[in-house]
Amino acid sequence: MQNGLLAKLDKVLSPIGVKLGNQRHLQAIANGMMFGLPFLVIGSFFLIFANPPINLDRYNPETANFFMHFMASWKDFAVANYDAITLPYNMTMGIYGIVCAFGIGHELSKTYERNAPMDGMMALIIFMMVATDVKDNKLAMDYLGTNGLFVAILIGLLSVELNRLVDRDGLKINMPSTVPPMVTTFINSLIPLTVNILVFYGANLLIHSWTHASFPEFITKLLTPATSIATNLWGFILIVTIGNFLWLIGVNGTSIVFPILFALGVSQSGMNADLINHGQAASHLINLQMFRISVLGGAGNTLGLVLLMMFSRVEKFRSIGRLSFIPGMCSINEPVIFGSPIVFNPILGIPFILAPIVNLLLTYGAQKIGLISLGYIVDPSFTPFFAQAYMSTMDWRNVVFWIALIFVAMVIYLPFFKVCEHNEKMQEQAM
């Protein structure tokens, strides 16, 4: 910590981080999201397996080698059995909001020395009431995963506080000591659960009647920026940055800006493909490759951070880094976002915002001067970044450039990570 920059960062940011880390509700959010980390890690592997890195539109069985035949067979198998393969994903990452609603409610309840399992279960039930819809006897899962995380955080915290308010106002029934504890728990849960349903589900119904959208849909619409500014470099960067800021408060920002950026990228890549098809040079710089770079290793370009964590002297970081490496190669980084955590972390939040901005500027400049090729092919999602780099341009220079960008992100994250690593070591020694 003799380095001047690290010392200044530590002096300015660490007190903020410590204060936030010791705040009851933020601590409950961090611990509650950490509670669901195993579900994120396991679910990500099944998602990767269901999306093999091959574009069948460009596959020619007559000229393909053994490896490409294998990849094509894998793709055919994955498409034919997609629902079965992705069921573990749907029941892990796909319900991460449910897990967090319970975990956050449980952790906050523990700090108040309440019945934590019951409070956590109430938060879970209420979250499902406001985050799901039932049509034709089918349960909609659109907002049960990371897309509904912001609502899960709110419900996890507010439900417990509402239960405390009910108890404080004397609505709790004091039973004789001869009554079994489970009976007492049952009776004293009826009023808080009823109040929770009336308040939160009632609010959801009001929002639906006014806006014709559920509470999570309403929040998403409020947070979705306008599409018109995305067609130039600075507007594109602004939208990416808004999405990353949302991640820092527990909202899946990528899912909110994805419709804008992905649709724009596909459109511009299609225009480039049309130009190439007519013997002209690709010219649209805000293509799908730019979107892929914005989430290189996941939102915040965290693959660079993952590499640093893999070789950390702190066991916690080292374990999370190694678990997050393979998902991170496929731009799935919820394990590191919620495991580090980056959410509500003012120290890691700075490079999380900064790294994508720098890498997008470098990519735009490299495309403009012809150092790398412009994207003109729509590559598959959730495939390793090096496969996307090649498949979107059919140019190996882009693979090398994307790898270089990961090391750029490492450099950006390094001083901030060193501060976090130092503080974590100090906490371990104090325990």
C-alpha positions as CSV (number, residue, x, y, z in Angstrom):
1,M,0.0,0.0,0.0
2,Q,3.0,2.3,-0.4
3,N,2.0,3.2,-3.9
4,G,0.6,6.7,-3.8
5,L,-2.4,6.0,-6.0
6,L,-3.5,3.0,-4.0
7,A,-3.0,4.9,-0.8
8,K,-5.2,7.7,-2.0
9,L,-7.9,5.3,-3.3
10,D,-7.9,3.5,0.0
11,K,-8.1,6.7,1.9
12,V,-11.0,8.1,-0.1
13,L,-13.0,5.0,-1.0
14,S,-12.5,2.5,1.8
15,P,-14.3,4.5,4.5
16,I,-17.3,4.7,2.1
17,G,-17.1,1.0,1.4
18,V,-16.9,0.2,5.1
19,K,-19.8,2.5,5.9
20,L,-21.9,0.9,3.2
21,G,-20.8,-2.6,4.1
22,N,-21.8,-2.1,7.7
23,Q,-25.2,-0.6,6.8
24,R,-27.8,-3.1,7.9
25,H,-29.9,-3.1,4.7
26,L,-27.0,-3.1,2.3
27,Q,-25.3,-5.9,4.2
28,A,-28.6,-7.9,3.9
29,I,-28.6,-7.3,0.1
30,A,-24.9,-8.4,-0.2
31,N,-25.4,-11.5,1.9
32,G,-28.7,-12.3,0.3
33,M,-27.3,-12.2,-3.2
34,M,-24.3,-14.2,-2.1
35,F,-26.8,-16.8,-0.8
36,G,-27.8,-17.5,-4.4
37,L,-24.3,-17.6,-5.9
38,P,-24.1,-21.4,-6.4
39,F,-27.3,-21.2,-8.4
40,L,-25.8,-18.7,-10.8
41,V,-22.6,-20.7,-11.3
42,I,-24.3,-24.0,-12.0
43,G,-27.0,-22.4,-14.2
44,S,-24.5,-20.6,-16.4
45,F,-22.8,-23.9,-17.4
46,F,-26.1,-25.3,-18.7
47,L,-26.8,-22.1,-20.7
48,I,-23.4,-22.4,-22.3
49,F,-24.0,-26.1,-23.2
50,A,-27.3,-25.2,-24.8
51,N,-25.6,-22.6,-27.1
52,P,-22.7,-24.1,-28.9
53,P,-20.4,-21.6,-30.7
54,I,-21.4,-22.4,-34.3
55,N,-23.5,-20.6,-36.9
56,L,-25.2,-23.2,-39.0
57,D,-26.0,-20.7,-41.7
58,R,-22.3,-20.7,-42.6
59,Y,-21.8,-24.5,-42.1
60,N,-21.1,-26.6,-45.2
61,P,-21.0,-30.3,-44.5
62,E,-19.2,-31.0,-47.7
63,T,-16.2,-28.9,-46.9
64,A,-16.2,-28.9,-43.0
65,N,-13.6,-30.7,-41.0
66,F,-14.1,-33.2,-38.2
67,F,-14.3,-30.5,-35.5
68,M,-17.0,-28.5,-37.4
69,H,-19.0,-31.7,-37.9
70,F,-18.8,-32.3,-34.2
71,M,-19.9,-28.7,-33.5
72,A,-22.8,-29.0,-36.0
73,S,-23.9,-32.2,-34.4
74,W,-23.8,-30.6,-30.9
75,K,-25.8,-27.7,-32.3
76,D,-28.4,-30.0,-33.7
77,F,-28.6,-31.9,-30.4
78,A,-28.9,-28.6,-28.4
79,V,-31.7,-27.3,-30.7
80,A,-33.6,-30.6,-30.5
81,N,-33.3,-30.8,-26.7
82,Y,-33.1,-27.2,-25.8
83,D,-36.0,-27.2,-23.2
84,A,-34.5,-30.2,-21.4
85,I,-31.0,-28.8,-21.4
86,T,-32.0,-25.4,-20.2
87,L,-34.4,-26.6,-17.4
88,P,-31.5,-26.6,-14.8
89,Y,-30.7,-23.0,-16.0
90,N,-34.4,-22.0,-15.7
91,M,-34.5,-23.4,-12.2
92,T,-31.3,-21.8,-11.0
93,M,-30.4,-18.6,-12.8
94,G,-33.9,-18.3,-14.1
95,I,-35.3,-18.0,-10.5
96,Y,-32.4,-16.0,-9.0
97,G,-34.9,-13.2,-8.1
98,I,-36.8,-15.7,-6.0
99,V,-33.7,-16.9,-4.3
100,C,-32.6,-13.3,-3.5
101,A,-36.0,-12.3,-2.2
102,F,-35.8,-15.1,0.3
103,G,-32.1,-14.6,1.0
104,I,-32.3,-10.8,1.5
105,G,-35.4,-11.0,3.7
106,H,-33.8,-13.8,5.7
107,E,-30.5,-11.9,6.3
108,L,-32.2,-8.6,7.2
109,S,-34.6,-10.5,9.6
110,K,-31.5,-12.1,11.3
111,T,-30.1,-8.6,12.1
112,Y,-33.3,-7.8,13.9
113,E,-33.3,-11.1,15.7
114,R,-36.6,-12.1,14.3
115,N,-37.9,-15.4,12.8
116,A,-35.7,-15.2,9.8
117,P,-37.0,-18.3,7.8
118,M,-40.6,-17.0,8.1
119,D,-39.7,-13.5,7.1
120,G,-37.6,-14.8,4.2
121,M,-40.5,-17.0,3.0
122,M,-43.0,-14.1,3.2
123,A,-40.6,-12.0,1.0
124,L,-40.4,-14.9,-1.5
125,I,-44.1,-15.3,-1.7
126,I,-44.8,-11.6,-2.1
127,F,-42.1,-11.2,-4.7
128,M,-43.7,-14.0,-6.8
129,M,-47.1,-12.3,-6.5
130,V,-45.8,-9.1,-8.0
131,A,-43.3,-10.5,-10.4
132,T,-45.3,-13.2,-12.1
133,D,-48.5,-13.6,-14.0
134,V,-50.5,-16.7,-14.6
135,K,-52.0,-17.2,-18.1
136,D,-53.6,-20.5,-19.3
137,N,-52.5,-22.1,-16.1
138,K,-48.8,-21.3,-16.9
139,L,-46.5,-19.3,-14.7
140,A,-44.6,-16.5,-16.5
141,M,-40.9,-16.5,-15.5
142,D,-39.8,-13.4,-17.3
143,Y,-39.0,-11.5,-14.1
144,L,-38.1,-14.3,-11.7
145,G,-34.5,-14.2,-12.6
146,T,-31.9,-11.4,-12.7
147,N,-34.4,-9.3,-14.7
148,G,-36.5,-8.9,-11.6
149,L,-33.7,-8.5,-9.1
150,F,-34.4,-4.9,-8.3
151,V,-38.0,-5.8,-7.3
152,A,-36.7,-8.7,-5.3
153,I,-34.4,-6.4,-3.4
154,L,-37.2,-4.0,-2.6
155,I,-39.6,-6.7,-1.5
156,G,-36.9,-8.5,0.5
157,L,-36.2,-5.3,2.5
158,L,-39.6,-3.7,2.7
159,S,-41.5,-6.9,3.6
160,V,-39.3,-7.4,6.7
161,E,-39.7,-3.8,7.7
162,L,-43.5,-4.0,7.3
163,N,-43.5,-7.1,9.5
164,R,-41.6,-5.2,12.1
165,L,-44.1,-2.4,11.9
166,V,-47.0,-4.8,12.4
167,D,-45.3,-6.3,15.5
168,R,-44.4,-2.9,16.9
169,D,-48.0,-1.7,16.6
170,G,-49.1,-4.5,19.0
171,L,-50.7,-6.8,16.4
172,K,-48.5,-9.7,17.6
173,I,-50.3,-12.2,19.8
174,N,-48.5,-13.3,22.9
175,M,-49.2,-17.0,23.4
176,P,-48.8,-18.9,26.7
177,S,-45.5,-20.8,27.1
178,T,-47.4,-24.1,26.9
179,V,-48.3,-23.5,23.3
180,P,-45.9,-25.2,20.9
181,P,-43.5,-22.7,19.1
182,M,-44.7,-23.8,15.7
183,V,-48.3,-23.0,16.6
184,T,-47.2,-19.5,17.9
185,T,-45.3,-18.9,14.7
186,F,-48.3,-19.9,12.6
187,I,-50.7,-17.6,14.4
188,N,-48.3,-14.6,14.5
189,S,-47.6,-15.0,10.7
190,L,-51.2,-14.6,9.7
191,I,-51.6,-10.9,10.2
192,P,-48.1,-9.8,8.8
193,L,-48.7,-12.0,5.7
194,T,-52.1,-10.5,5.1
195,V,-50.8,-7.0,5.5
196,N,-48.0,-7.8,3.0
197,I,-50.4,-9.1,0.5
198,L,-52.7,-6.1,0.8
199,V,-49.8,-3.6,0.5
200,F,-47.6,-5.0,-2.1
201,Y,-50.0,-7.1,-4.2
202,G,-52.5,-4.3,-3.9
203,A,-49.9,-1.8,-5.2
204,N,-49.1,-4.2,-8.1
205,L,-52.8,-4.3,-9.0
206,L,-53.1,-0.5,-9.0
207,I,-50.0,-0.1,-11.2
208,H,-51.4,-2.7,-13.5
209,S,-54.7,-0.9,-13.8
210,W,-53.0,2.4,-14.5
211,T,-50.3,1.3,-16.8
212,H,-51.4,-2.2,-18.0
213,A,-48.0,-3.5,-16.8
214,S,-46.9,-5.4,-13.8
215,F,-44.6,-3.8,-11.2
216,P,-41.4,-5.2,-12.7
217,E,-42.5,-4.3,-16.3
218,F,-43.4,-0.8,-15.0
219,I,-39.9,-0.4,-13.5
220,T,-38.3,-1.6,-16.7
221,K,-40.2,0.8,-18.8
222,L,-39.2,3.7,-16.6
223,L,-35.5,2.7,-16.8
224,T,-35.4,2.1,-20.5
225,P,-33.7,5.0,-22.3
226,A,-34.7,6.4,-25.7
227,T,-33.4,4.6,-28.8
228,S,-32.7,7.7,-30.9
229,I,-29.4,8.5,-29.1
230,A,-27.9,5.0,-29.7
231,T,-27.0,5.6,-33.3
232,N,-23.8,7.5,-32.6
233,L,-20.7,6.6,-30.6
234,W,-21.4,8.8,-27.6
235,G,-25.0,7.9,-27.4
236,F,-24.1,4.3,-27.6
237,I,-21.6,4.6,-24.8
238,L,-24.2,6.6,-22.7
239,I,-26.7,3.8,-22.9
240,V,-24.1,1.2,-22.1
241,T,-23.0,3.3,-19.1
242,I,-26.6,3.7,-17.9
243,G,-27.0,-0.1,-18.0
244,N,-23.9,-0.6,-16.0
245,F,-24.9,2.0,-13.4
246,L,-28.1,0.1,-13.0
247,W,-26.1,-3.1,-12.3
248,L,-24.4,-1.3,-9.4
249,I,-27.8,-0.9,-7.6
250,G,-28.8,-4.5,-8.2
251,V,-30.8,-4.0,-11.5
252,N,-30.0,-6.1,-14.5
253,G,-29.0,-3.2,-16.6
254,T,-28.0,-5.3,-19.6
255,S,-31.5,-6.7,-19.9
256,I,-32.9,-3.1,-20.0
257,V,-30.6,-1.7,-22.7
258,F,-30.3,-5.0,-24.6
259,P,-33.3,-4.5,-26.9
260,I,-31.9,-1.1,-28.0
261,L,-28.3,-2.0,-28.4
262,F,-28.7,-5.6,-29.8
263,A,-31.4,-4.5,-32.3
264,L,-29.2,-1.6,-33.5
265,G,-26.1,-3.9,-33.7
266,V,-27.9,-6.5,-35.7
267,S,-29.3,-3.8,-38.1
268,Q,-25.9,-2.2,-38.6
269,S,-24.2,-5.6,-39.1
270,G,-26.9,-6.5,-41.6
271,M,-26.1,-3.2,-43.5
272,N,-22.4,-4.1,-43.5
273,A,-23.2,-7.6,-44.8
274,D,-25.3,-6.1,-47.6
275,L,-22.4,-3.8,-48.6
276,I,-19.9,-6.7,-48.6
277,N,-22.4,-8.8,-50.7
278,H,-22.3,-6.0,-53.3
279,G,-18.5,-5.9,-53.3
280,Q,-18.2,-2.8,-51.2
281,A,-16.4,-2.2,-47.9
282,A,-18.3,-2.4,-44.6
283,S,-18.8,1.1,-43.2
284,H,-21.2,1.0,-40.3
285,L,-19.1,1.3,-37.1
286,I,-21.9,0.8,-34.5
287,N,-22.4,-2.8,-35.4
288,L,-23.0,-5.9,-33.3
289,Q,-19.3,-6.2,-32.5
290,M,-19.6,-3.0,-30.5
291,F,-22.4,-4.5,-28.4
292,R,-20.3,-7.6,-27.9
293,I,-17.4,-5.5,-26.7
294,S,-19.6,-3.6,-24.3
295,V,-20.3,-6.9,-22.5
296,L,-17.0,-8.6,-23.1
297,G,-16.8,-10.9,-20.2
298,G,-20.2,-9.6,-19.1
299,A,-21.4,-6.2,-18.1
300,G,-18.5,-4.0,-16.9
301,N,-15.9,-6.1,-18.9
302,T,-15.3,-8.1,-15.7
303,L,-13.3,-10.9,-17.3
304,G,-10.2,-8.8,-16.6
305,L,-11.2,-8.6,-13.0
306,V,-11.9,-12.4,-13.0
307,L,-8.3,-13.0,-14.1
308,L,-7.0,-10.8,-11.4
309,M,-9.1,-12.6,-8.8
310,M,-8.0,-16.1,-10.0
311,F,-4.5,-15.3,-8.7
312,S,-5.4,-13.3,-5.7
313,R,-3.8,-13.8,-2.3
314,V,-7.3,-13.7,-0.7
315,E,-9.1,-17.1,-0.7
316,K,-12.5,-15.5,-1.2
317,F,-11.5,-13.7,-4.4
318,R,-9.5,-16.6,-5.7
319,S,-12.4,-19.0,-5.3
320,I,-14.9,-16.7,-7.0
321,G,-12.5,-15.9,-9.8
322,R,-11.9,-19.5,-10.7
323,L,-15.7,-20.3,-10.5
324,S,-16.4,-17.3,-12.7
325,F,-13.8,-17.8,-15.4
326,I,-15.7,-20.2,-17.8
327,P,-19.0,-18.3,-17.5
328,G,-17.1,-15.1,-18.0
329,M,-15.6,-16.3,-21.2
330,C,-19.2,-16.5,-22.5
331,S,-20.1,-13.1,-21.1
332,I,-22.1,-14.5,-18.1
333,N,-20.8,-12.6,-15.1
334,E,-23.5,-12.7,-12.4
335,P,-21.3,-14.8,-10.2
336,V,-18.6,-12.1,-10.0
337,I,-21.0,-9.2,-9.9
338,F,-22.9,-10.6,-6.9
339,G,-20.1,-12.7,-5.4
340,S,-17.4,-10.0,-5.1
341,P,-19.7,-8.1,-4.8
342,I,-19.6,-5.3,-7.4
343,V,-23.1,-4.3,-6.5
344,F,-23.1,-1.4,-4.0
345,N,-19.3,-1.5,-4.1
346,P,-18.0,2.1,-4.6
347,I,-14.4,0.8,-5.2
348,L,-15.0,-1.8,-7.9
349,G,-17.9,0.3,-9.3
350,I,-15.5,2.8,-10.8
351,P,-13.6,0.4,-13.1
352,F,-16.9,-1.4,-13.8
353,I,-18.2,1.8,-15.4
354,L,-14.8,2.9,-16.9
355,A,-13.6,-0.3,-18.5
356,P,-16.4,-0.7,-21.1
357,I,-16.1,3.0,-22.0
358,V,-12.3,2.7,-22.7
359,N,-12.7,-0.5,-24.7
360,L,-15.6,0.8,-26.8
361,L,-13.5,3.9,-27.7
362,L,-10.6,1.7,-28.6
363,T,-12.8,-0.6,-30.7
364,Y,-14.4,2.3,-32.5
365,G,-11.0,3.8,-33.3
366,A,-9.6,0.4,-34.4
367,Q,-12.5,-0.1,-36.8
368,K,-12.2,3.4,-38.1
369,I,-8.5,3.1,-39.1
370,G,-8.9,-0.5,-40.4
371,L,-6.9,-2.2,-37.7
372,I,-9.7,-4.7,-37.2
373,S,-12.6,-5.7,-39.4
374,L,-16.1,-4.4,-38.9
375,G,-18.8,-6.8,-37.8
376,Y,-21.1,-8.0,-40.6
377,I,-22.3,-11.4,-39.3
378,V,-24.8,-12.0,-36.5
379,D,-22.8,-14.4,-34.2
380,P,-24.5,-16.7,-31.6
381,S,-24.9,-15.4,-28.0
382,F,-23.4,-17.1,-24.9
383,T,-20.5,-18.4,-26.9
384,P,-16.8,-17.9,-25.9
385,F,-15.7,-14.4,-26.7
386,F,-12.9,-15.5,-29.1
387,A,-15.5,-17.5,-31.2
388,Q,-17.7,-14.4,-31.3
389,A,-14.8,-12.2,-32.4
390,Y,-14.0,-14.5,-35.3
391,M,-17.5,-15.5,-36.3
392,S,-18.7,-11.9,-36.5
393,T,-16.0,-10.8,-38.9
394,M,-14.2,-13.9,-40.1
395,D,-10.9,-12.1,-39.2
396,W,-8.4,-13.5,-36.8
397,R,-7.1,-9.9,-36.1
398,N,-10.3,-9.3,-34.2
399,V,-9.7,-12.3,-31.9
400,V,-6.2,-10.9,-31.0
401,F,-7.7,-7.4,-30.5
402,W,-10.5,-8.7,-28.2
403,I,-7.9,-10.6,-26.1
404,A,-5.9,-7.3,-25.9
405,L,-9.0,-5.6,-24.6
406,I,-9.3,-8.1,-21.8
407,F,-5.8,-7.1,-20.7
408,V,-6.8,-3.4,-21.0
409,A,-9.7,-4.1,-18.6
410,M,-7.2,-5.9,-16.2
411,V,-5.1,-2.8,-16.1
412,I,-8.1,-0.6,-15.4
413,Y,-9.4,-2.9,-12.6
414,L,-5.9,-3.6,-11.1
415,P,-5.5,-0.6,-8.7
416,F,-9.1,-0.8,-7.5
417,F,-8.9,-4.5,-7.0
418,K,-5.7,-4.1,-5.0
419,V,-7.5,-1.8,-2.6
420,C,-10.3,-4.3,-2.2
421,E,-7.8,-7.1,-1.7
422,H,-5.9,-5.1,0.9
423,N,-9.1,-4.4,2.8
424,E,-10.3,-8.0,2.6
425,K,-7.0,-9.2,4.0
426,M,-7.2,-6.7,6.9
427,Q,-10.7,-8.0,7.7
428,E,-9.5,-11.6,7.7
429,Q,-6.7,-10.7,10.1
430,A,-9.1,-8.9,12.4
431,M,-11.3,-12.0,12.7
